[in-house]
Amino acid sequence: MVSATGEERAVHLAREAVELFDAGHRDAASRNLREALSISKDNLDVKAAFLKIQQEEESGHPLLDLCRRYAARKDEVAGKEAAFYLRADGLKPPENVALEALKLLLDQRAHVLSDIQDEIISGLVRQNTSVRQYFSDQLQISVTTFFDEIFDRGDGAAVCLDTVVLDPQVWPCEDKRLHCESELFQLFLAKLMESGHDLDGRALKGITRLLAVDASRLQHLVDDEEFEVILTSLDSRLPLELRSQATLATAKYLEVSKEAGEKQFAMLITAMIAKGRLNDMIIAFSAVAAVFPVAPSAAAGIFLSEGFMAALSPLATRDATRKKVELSILELLNAACINRPCREIVTKNFSDWLSHTLTNGSDEGSELAAVVLAKIRASETTQPSTKNGEAQEANAGMTDLVQKFKGLMTESKVENISHAVEGLAYSSVEPSVKNQIAMDPPFLRNLVNVLKRHTAETSVLFGGLMIISNLTKFLPTMSDEQKKMSQLKNYADASAGNARAPVDPRDEDDAVLERCGALVDAGVMSLLVECGRLASPSANDLTAKIMLALARRSKSRGTLAQQGAIKLLLGLSVSKPNQTNTVSETSRTASHALARVLISVDPAHAFPSTGFPQATSPVRPLLSLLASPNGATISVDQPRDLLPVFESLLALTNLASYPRDDSPAELIVREGWPVIEDLLLSNNSRVQRAACELVCNLMTCESGIIKFADATKRASQRLHIMLALTDADDLATRRAAGGAIAMLTEFDAAVAAVLERPRGVELLLGLCQEDDDALVHRGVVCLQNLTTASGDIGKRARAAVKEAKGVEVLTSCLKKTSNSAIIQTGVEALKPLVQPSVC
């Protein structure tokens, strides 16, 4: 028998062992448990402790141990390690472990645990089906009870409720899922109305996500009162993260509710304005400003209404008591400028106040006023009806604004540069501003560095790329037909008294090329490489357009390639097809820019024998340019732009000259031959020449030669086309065709194909009679290949050359040239013709 004192000590040791084990001190726990067992192994408390520790040791997963220490002992280090474990790649916990870990946390009240519980719960829901299934089961028992259990644990945990109700895999049927989804949405709405903007918009995040996925089904649950609460979250005085969530929710709701939603929005804003209180005015102005980008027609309708303007105009005064609403009014006017009628009202009614605020407002107010004035003045200078004096006045004012924006971007004390960037983005559409920016190298370098520091801020980056895009924008290239139509329109406008202003010299190609060079010198390539790593369609589109413009300057192409242009453009050119399964415009633009860079770059330098990118990588993007753009409509007014085709052919020709085992030439022939062959017959002489030069370079690979020399009827027809091109009007085309045939006639099948053509030999002799040494040399090489061919084909070839007076032509050619290569080759071609014994 064990004494009472011994029993008590055994129980005390057993309980202490459990506490030590939960705290992670397993060795100490083991010692205490062994001692307790040695004292009284039959005691029920000791047995319970033994079984609990044994069971938990058998589960033995590190995540479970960390969660146990965090939940039981409030060990923050263990909690952070658990969260890190769930973030790490490849460390997905077993389903039973994940579910047990979740229950350990939910066994504790939300306020007892720290904020790290939010991250752990989010990670478990993200990784494990068993956890999502548990959420689903609890929601089916009681949505309200489980919502209250989870909501207070953190933003991520609350959003996990959305994740689960939107996952059909963890629900027994769709009806139950939809029921819980509706109830959950109403609970989020109720929580938003209850807590307002507390908890950092946690309820609003849940609302926004559900609307983003299933707004069409949930819209009927949003009544006037609930929609008004969402609109109050657009208040410009609230944190940006909260306003962003409210903007997304409002945009999605208005998108699906259409006219009914717009009427509801207008009614609520009108009611706020009617209250006449400054606080309500600020909320109303903020809401309309936020809606302008997502539903411009709805916002413009309210802005232009008599009642709204009657409330707004008196507040935009120099009265010091109105300073409280200054920023909300400025943000409203800034947003309204995207709509032309609204912009005209802003110009008419608020220009004086904006000018006053520019010089007398707060720092942020002055910056916003400058942006609005920049939008107004940029619009004024581009209006066709603007008079000369008005345009000059607008330009003068614009210059001052640009200086202010540039100053803001160079001042280290300025925390938010988005206003300066936005102002410059609008101002830089004006030619004078483009030069004002581009001809300031220190500012350009600073602009690039500022944007590199703010790549994570979408609005700043997009605005910065717009500035660069404006600086590098060329006038559209017009065909001859388009130029004639433009001239006729100008004559018609002049007759009607509406003569168009002439093109500003600062927008001509030479000026734009100079600005492109300045940007390259300022290091813009490093910024564009950073942008290429972002998964942002808008940033990628602007990056591709900027690269296309920069690569137009041939002097910059080597520098661009050295600084990463080829890798960047390869990445942009292989973007996924859009919803219609066609190549995106961004991809096509990037491919065109890639072609321009590769025209002037030695492939051996751009594509090292080891490493990335490989020499074959650009082939497919370049070949994509040879086909007509997706869905392009060709007409007299809008003929097909052949510049991408021409420049792609030049780049492919350069690549085809690269001697490697994995030769680009082989891939070009394998994947691009049909369209290349068609372009040999192009009506455009430059495109035809470029295609012929590419084919000439493709004769260095086996696949290219087979296309002409496999003794088939189709190969003979192709050779006939090349023979015809030796008689083209364009000198370069004749050279390329002659070079291709010079290489092909080394093969008997090609010689036979030449002999089959009535004028085949005659055309080759014609090359020998040209004034251009390069053409003559190609001609005598072709004839040497014919006259030295073996067997029956050789006999036929020599007979055909003699019959076409080849001896006389070659003799005459040798007499009038001093080119040693021509003389040597010509002599070799003549020998078989004057020595009958040679077979």
C-alpha positions, 0 to 999 in steps of 0.5 A, a space after each residue: 500500500 502506498 501512503 496518503 502522502 505518497 499518493 499526493 506526491 504522485 498526483 502532484 508529479 503527474 500533473 506537473 508532468 502534463 504541464 511540463 509536456 504542454 510547455 515543451 519540456 519533454 525531458 523534465 515531464 518524462 522524469 516526473 512521470 517516471 517518478 510518479 509511476 514508481 510511487 503509484 502506478 495504479 493511481 487514476 490521476 497518474 494513469 490519466 497523465 500517462 495516457 495523455 502524454 503517451 497519446 500526444 507523444 504518438 501524434 508527435 507532429 512539430 506543428 501540433 507541439 507548437 500550437 499546444 505550447 502557444 494555446 496552453 502556455 501562451 508561448 508567442 515564440 511557438 505561435 510565430 514558429 507555427 505560423 512560419 511553418 504554415 507559410 513555408 513551401 512544402 510543409 503541409 501538415 497531415 489532415 488530422 494534425 491540422 484539425 487537432 491544431 485548429 481545435 487547440 486554438 478554438 478551445 481558447 477564447 479569442 481575447 486570450 490569444 494574441 494576434 498570431 492566432 489569426 495567421 495560424 488559423 488562416 494557414 490551416 484553412 488555406 492548406 487543409 481540407 479537413 479544416 475547411 470541412 470542419 468550418 463547413 460542419 460548424 456553419 451548418 450547425 449554426 452560422 451565427 454561433 460559428 461566425 461569432 466564434 471566428 470573427 474576433 480572431 482576426 481579419 484573416 480568420 474572418 475572411 476564411 469564412 468566405 473561403 469556406 462558403 465559396 468552396 463547393 468541395 466541402 458542402 454536402 449540397 449546393 442548397 446548404 452552401 448557398 443558404 450559409 453564404 447568404 446568412 454569412 453575408 448578412 452577418 458581415 453586413 450587420 457587423 459593419 453596421 454595428 462596429 462601423 470602422 472598428 476592427 480595420 474594416 474586417 466586416 467590409 473585407 468579408 462583404 467585398 469578397 463575397 460580392 466579388 464572387 457572387 454579387 448577382 445572387 447577393 445584391 438583393 440583400 443590400 438595402 438602403 441602410 446597408 448600402 449607405 454604411 458601405 458608402 460611409 466607408 469611402 470617407 476620404 478621412 479613413 485609412 486607404 486600405 479601408 477605402 479600397 475595400 469599400 470601393 471594390 464592394 461598391 463597384 461590384 454592387 453597382 456593376 450587377 445592380 445596374 440602373 437600380 443600383 445607380 438610382 439607389 446611389 443617387 438617392 443616398 447621396 442626395 439625402 446626405 447632401 440634403 442634411 446640410 452637415 459638413 460631415 455628411 457633405 464630406 462623406 457624399 463628396 468622397 463617395 462620388 469621387 470614389 465612384 467616378 473611376 468605376 461607374 463614371 456615368 452614375 457619378 457624372 449624373 450626380 455631379 452635374 445635377 443642380 442640387 449637387 452643384 448648389 451644395 458644392 459651389 458655396 463650399 469652394 470658397 476662400 473662407 477659412 471655415 471651409 478648410 475642413 472640406 477642402 481635401 474632399 472637394 479637391 479629390 472630388 474635382 480631381 476624379 470628376 476631370 475624367 469626364 469631359 462635361 464634368 471637366 468643363 464645369 470644373 474649369 468654369 466654376 472652380 478655376 479661381 478657387 483652385 488657383 487660390 488653393 494652389 498658393 494658399 492651401 495646405 501642403 496636400 491641398 496645394 498638391 491636389 489643386 495642382 493636379 486638377 489644374 494640370 488636367 484642366 490645362 492639358 485638356 485646354 491645350 489639346 482642344 482643336 478650337 483653342 485660340 492661340 492666346 489661350 493656348 499660350 496662356 495654358 502652356 505658361 501655366 502648365 510650365 509652372 505646374 510642372 516645376 511644382 511637380 518636379 520639385 515635389 518629387 525631388 523633395 525628400 520630405 514629401 511622403 506621398 508623391 502620388 499627386 506629383 506623379 499623377 500631375 506629371 502624367 497628365 501634364 506630359 501629354 503636352 509637347 513643351 512639357 515632354 521636353 521640359 522633363 526629358 531635357 533635365 537629366 538629373 530629374 529623369 534619373 531621380 524619376 527612375 529612382 523614385 519609381 523603383 522605390 514605389 513599384 509596390 504602389 500601383 497608382 504611383 507606378 502606373 502614373 510614372 510609366 504613363 509619364 515615360 510612355 508620353 515622353 516616348 510616344 511617336 506619331 502614328 505611322 500612316 500609309 500613303 493612302 492615309 496621308 492622302 485622306 488626311 490631306 483631303 480632310 485638312 483641306 475640307 476643314 480649312 474651307 470650313 474655317 476649322 483648320 487644324 493646328 500643324 504638328 508640333 516639331 517636338 512631337 516629330 520623330 527626331 525629337 522623340 528619338 532624342 527623348 528616348 535616348 535621354 531616358 536610356 541614359 537616365 537608366 530607365 531600363 533598370 526600372 522596366 526590368 523591375 516592372 517586368 517582374 510584376 504580374 500587372 497587366 496594365 504595367 506590362 502593357 505600358 512596359 511593352 509600349 515603352 520598350 517598343 519606342 526605346 528600341 526604335 532608336 538604333 543607337 540604343 539597342 546594344 545598351 538595351 540588350 546589355 541591360 536586360 531588354 531581351 529577357 524582359 521582352 521574352 517574358 512579356 511576349 509569352 503572356 497567356 492568350 486572352 479570353 478569345 484565345 488570341 495573342 494579347 496586344 501586350 504580347 505582340 507589342 513586346 515581340 515587335 520590340 524584341 525584333 527591333 533589339 535583335 536586328 542590331 545585336 550580335 546573336 553570339 553576344 546576346 545568347 551565350 553558349 551556356 545559360 539563359 536565354 537560348 538562341 531559339 527562345 525569340 523564334 516563336 515570338 518573332 514568327 507570331 509577328 508575320 501573321 496578320 494581327 488577331 481579328 485585324 480588319 484590313 481596309 484602305 483607311 486601315 491597311 495592315 501595318 507591315 513594319 512589324 513583319 519587316 522588322 521581324 524578318 530582319 531579326 530572324 535573318 540575324 538569328 538564322 546566321 547563328 551557328 549552333 547545334 540547336 540552331 535557330 534556323 532549324 526552328 524557324 524552318 520547322 515552325 514558320 516556313 509557310 508564312 515565310 514562303 508566302 512573304 516571298 511573293 509580297 507586294 511590298 518590295 521591302 517585305 519581299 526583300 527581307 523574306 528573301 534575305 531570311 531564306 538565303 540565311 536559312 540555306 545554312 541548315 539542313 531543313 532549309 535546303 530540303 525545302 528546295 532540294 528534295 527532288 519533289 515537285 513542290 521543291 522545284 516550284 520553290 526554286 522557280 520562285 527564287 530564280 524569278 527573284 534573281 531578276 527582281 527590280 530591287 538590288 538587295 532582293 536579287 543578291 539574296 536570291 542569288 546567294 540562296 541559289 549559289 548554296 542550293 546548286 551545290 546539290 544535284 536535285 537543285 541543279 536538276 530543278 534549275 534545268 527544268 525551268 525554261 529560263 533557269 540557266 539564262 537567269 543565272 547567266 544574267 547575274 554574271 552580266 550585272 554591274 554589281 560585283 556581289 551579284 556577279 560573284 553569286 552568278 559565277 558560283 551558281 554556274 560553277 556548281 552547274 558545270 562541275 556537277 557529276 553524272 548525267 545531271 552534270 552533262 545536261 547542265 554543261 550542255 545547257 550552259 553552252 547552249 545559252 552561250 555561257 562560255 561567251 558570257 563567262 569569258 566576257 565577265 572575266 575580261 572586265 573584272 579585277 575581282 580575284 574571287 570572281 576570276 578564280 571562280 569563273 575560271 573553275 566554271 569555264 574549265 568543264 566547258 572547254 575541256 570535253 573530256 571532263 565528266 
